[in-house]
Amino acid sequence: MQATPPGDQADQLDIILQEIRDSGQAIEKKLGSITIELNILKDDQKKLSDRLKQAESNVAEILPTHKENKKAVECLQQQDTYCNLGWTLLSADVNGDGLKDLVIGSPYAPGGGKQRGVVAAFYSSASRNNKGETCILT
């Protein structure tokens, strides 16, 4: 299920998607099957949290929806092989501060063993780096 950004955010998302098309990349290779909207930086600018399609990359990106900043706001990376980071995404106020946080579900079977999984919550915060340089390893 995909959330559609309201109003101008939808226009900004269209711009980002068009830029991906213009670059010659397939959208499904750049953007995963799940996309949600949230304001994880508490800066009144919506971001898109997105699961990359390639499971072997073990990476989920938080992308800005404004065209001035094309870099990922954060790169979330799982160290385990085949962790399917971001298999499910949810934006919800987990810590009760009135802002939507990012909740990520990641099923995986490390080393071919039993199926396991991780659920992680990333709280919205103004102290997050918005220059695309922060990587969070879980």
C-alpha positions as CSV (number, residue, x, y, z in Angstrom):
1,M,0.0,0.0,0.0
2,Q,1.4,3.4,-0.9
3,A,0.5,6.7,0.8
4,T,0.0,9.6,-1.6
5,P,1.4,12.9,-0.5
6,P,-1.2,15.7,-0.3
7,G,-1.3,18.9,-2.5
8,D,2.1,20.3,-3.4
9,Q,3.9,17.3,-2.0
10,A,2.3,15.2,-4.8
11,D,3.7,17.6,-7.3
12,Q,7.1,17.5,-5.8
13,L,7.0,13.7,-5.8
14,D,6.1,13.8,-9.5
15,I,9.2,15.9,-10.1
16,I,11.4,13.4,-8.3
17,L,9.9,10.5,-10.2
18,Q,10.4,12.4,-13.5
19,E,14.0,13.0,-12.7
20,I,14.5,9.3,-12.1
21,R,12.9,8.5,-15.5
22,D,15.1,11.2,-17.2
23,S,18.2,9.7,-15.7
24,G,17.4,6.4,-17.5
25,Q,16.9,4.4,-14.3
26,A,13.8,2.2,-13.9
27,I,11.7,3.6,-11.1
28,E,11.2,0.1,-9.6
29,K,15.0,-0.2,-9.4
30,K,15.3,3.1,-7.5
31,L,12.1,3.1,-5.5
32,G,10.8,0.0,-3.8
33,S,7.4,-1.4,-3.5
34,I,6.5,0.5,-0.3
35,T,6.6,4.3,0.1
36,I,5.3,6.3,3.0
37,E,5.3,10.0,3.9
38,L,6.5,11.5,7.1
39,N,8.4,14.5,8.5
40,I,11.2,12.7,10.2
41,L,13.4,15.9,10.6
42,K,10.7,18.0,12.3
43,D,11.4,20.7,9.7
44,D,7.9,20.9,8.2
45,Q,9.1,19.3,5.0
46,K,7.7,15.9,4.2
47,K,10.1,13.0,3.3
48,L,9.4,9.8,1.6
49,S,10.7,6.6,3.3
50,D,11.3,4.0,0.8
51,R,12.5,0.4,0.5
52,L,15.0,-0.3,-2.3
53,K,13.9,-3.3,-4.3
54,Q,17.1,-5.2,-4.4
55,A,17.0,-7.4,-1.3
56,E,20.8,-8.0,-1.4
57,S,21.4,-4.2,-0.8
58,N,19.8,-4.4,2.7
59,V,19.2,-0.6,2.5
60,A,16.2,1.7,2.9
61,E,16.4,5.4,2.1
62,I,14.5,8.4,3.5
63,L,14.2,10.7,0.5
64,P,13.1,14.4,0.5
65,T,10.1,15.3,-1.5
66,H,11.4,18.8,-2.3
67,K,13.4,19.0,-5.5
68,E,16.2,21.3,-4.0
69,N,17.6,18.3,-2.1
70,K,18.0,15.2,-4.1
71,K,20.2,13.3,-1.6
72,A,18.8,10.8,0.8
73,V,18.2,12.3,4.2
74,E,19.2,9.1,5.9
75,C,20.4,5.7,4.7
76,L,19.3,2.9,7.0
77,Q,21.4,-0.2,6.5
78,Q,21.1,-3.7,8.0
79,Q,24.4,-5.7,8.3
80,D,22.8,-9.2,8.0
81,T,22.6,-10.7,4.6
82,Y,19.0,-11.1,3.1
83,C,17.5,-9.0,5.9
84,N,14.9,-7.5,3.5
85,L,15.2,-4.1,5.3
86,G,12.0,-2.2,5.0
87,W,9.9,-5.1,3.9
88,T,7.1,-3.3,5.7
89,L,7.0,0.4,6.6
90,L,4.6,2.3,8.8
91,S,4.5,6.0,9.8
92,A,2.9,6.3,13.3
93,D,3.4,8.4,16.4
94,V,5.3,5.7,18.4
95,N,6.7,7.9,21.2
96,G,3.6,10.1,21.7
97,D,5.2,13.4,20.7
98,G,2.5,14.2,18.1
99,L,4.9,13.5,15.1
100,K,4.9,10.5,12.9
101,D,7.9,8.2,13.3
102,L,9.2,5.6,11.0
103,V,8.6,1.9,11.9
104,I,10.4,-0.7,9.8
105,G,9.8,-4.4,9.7
106,S,12.5,-6.7,8.3
107,P,12.1,-10.5,8.0
108,Y,15.2,-12.5,7.4
109,A,16.8,-15.9,7.7
110,P,20.4,-15.4,8.6
111,G,22.8,-17.9,7.2
112,G,19.9,-20.0,5.8
113,G,18.7,-20.7,9.3
114,K,15.3,-20.1,10.9
115,Q,13.1,-17.3,9.7
116,R,13.6,-14.3,12.1
117,G,12.9,-10.6,11.9
118,V,13.5,-7.2,13.3
119,V,11.1,-4.3,14.0
120,A,12.8,-0.9,14.5
121,A,11.4,2.5,15.2
122,F,13.2,5.7,14.1
123,Y,11.8,8.7,15.9
124,S,11.3,12.1,14.2
125,S,13.9,14.5,15.4
126,A,15.2,18.0,14.4
127,S,18.7,16.8,15.3
128,R,18.8,14.3,12.4
129,N,21.4,15.1,9.7
130,N,19.5,16.4,6.6
131,K,22.5,16.4,4.3
132,G,22.2,12.8,3.3
133,E,25.3,11.7,5.2
134,T,23.8,9.8,8.1
135,C,23.8,6.1,8.0
136,I,22.1,4.1,10.8
137,L,23.2,0.5,11.1
138,T,20.7,-1.8,12.8
